[in-house]
Amino acid sequence: MALVARFDKLFHTHFDDNDQQCDTDLPPGTVNFMRLIRFLFILDQINYQGWHGLDLFPFRDEAKKFIKLSRSNLELGYAVVDELKQRNIKELQISGERGPEVTQLIIGAMMSGRPYERVRSKYSDEEWRLF
């Protein structure tokens, strides 16, 4: 992605998640939310304004639930990214080799509840409910 971003040629993204055993096309962030946050952080850093495509295959579930969960996970992921920027994640990045500290910062941002509240407040109870 770095090479594509460097030449400003990233026009579309392709989101899904899986257990890395097979490509199960689950909603983004359902298996590895940390990986989703790290990817969204990079998109934020390059000021990506393009499409966020979904690659979902709800063969056992309702498609509407997969779409709603994907939407909320992506929004929550971006809210965590905003919280990370407020917590000065850039300083840790600049210092280099600070993986454990970055991970701890991400977990702290998620556990603070602020990203969830920011996203949740945008929707009525009916809109938020998956089931």
N, C-alpha and C positions, 0 to 999 in steps of 0.2 A: 504494500500500500504506500510505502514511503516514496517509491519511485513514481508512482502514478500521481501522488499528491504534489511531489516536487515540480512536475510539469503541468500541474493544474488540469489533469485529465480524468479526475474522478467525477463521474456524472450520476452514478447509480450505486446503491449498496444492496446487498442480498442477505437478509437476516433469517436465521433459523437457529436451532440448537439441537444437540444430540449428545449421546453418551460416549462418543468417539469409538464405539464398536461398530456402528452403522449409521447411515444418514437417515435418521428418523423424522426429520423435518418438524421438530417441535417448536413451539413459540420461543422466540429469543429470550434468554435469561432463565428459562425453566430448569435447566440442568447446571449451567455455569454462569451465574449472575456476575461474578467477578470478571470473567472474560468479557462479558458484554460491556461492563463499565469501562474496562481498559480500552476497548475498541471505540466506544462512544467518546471517551476522553480524547483519543487521537482525532476523531472527526471534529470535535470541538476545537482542538488546537489548530487544525488547518482551515477552520471556518467553513466546513462543508455545508452547502445549502441545497444539495440535490435530493433525489428520491431516496426513500427508505423502503425498498422492496421486501416483501415477505415471501419466504419459501416454506409453505406449510402443507402438510399432508395429514389432515385429521381423519384417518381411516377408522378410528374407533370413537371419535368425539365429534361434537357439533362444530362446524366450521366457525360459526359466530363466536363461540367461546374462545377458540384459538385466536381469532382476530382481536377480540377484546383484551385477552391476556397479553398478546403481543404489543398492542397499543399501550397498555398500562405499564408493562415492563420497560418498553423503550422510553416512555415519559419518565418513569421512576429512575431509570439509568441516567438520563440527562439531568435530572434533579440532583442525583448523587454527584455527578460531574460538577455541577454548579457549587454544591457544598464543598467539594474538594478544592475548588479554586478559592473559595472564601477561607479555607483552612491553609492556604499557601502551599499547595502541593508543588508548585513550581520550584520552590526552594529545595525541596527534596530531590526533584528531578535534576536540578543543576548540580547538586553535590555528587551525583552519580552513585552507583552501587548501593542503593538504599532500598532494595526490594522489600525486606521485612517492614521497614518503616512506612513505605508507601501502602503496603497491604493493611497495616494497622490503621493508617489514616482512612483508607476506604471503608474498612469495617466500622470505624468510629463514625464516619459520615452516615453510613446506612443505619446504624443503631441510634443515632440522635433523634430519628423520627421526623426531622424537618423535611427531607425529600419526600417522604410518604405523605405528610400533611399537605405539602405544596401541590402534589399531583391529585390527591384525593379531594381536595377542596374545589377542584374544577368540575366535578361531576356530581349529579344527584345520586341518591342511594340506588335508584333504579338503573341509572347509566353505569354505575360502578359494579353492580352485582353481576356475576358471571352466570349464576344458576337461577 
